[in-house]
Amino acid sequence: MAKTLTFGIMHLGIAFSVTYALTGSIAISGAVTFIEPAVNTVAHYFFDRYWERRERRHAAAVPAATSTPATPGDLVSA
């Protein structure tokens, strides 16, 4: 948990520093520092849902593809 917390603090510091360097505005830097992680959290939720669906489809397709019986040609070593 400490690693996650320190990474989060570092992320906020970097976001503020980069935005301030680009804009010179403390107000804009502060807004971006807290809005970006909120937007990123929502995007990550949908990203995870996409990957979960993709993995379920893949898991359902793999047993169907491997259910064919092996033939002697499958056992030939290279």
Secondary structure, 3 states (H helix, E strand, C coil): CHHHHHHHHHHHHHHHHHHHHHHCCHHHHHHHHHHHHHHHHHHHHHHHHHHHHHHHHHHHHHHHHHCCCCCHHHHCCC
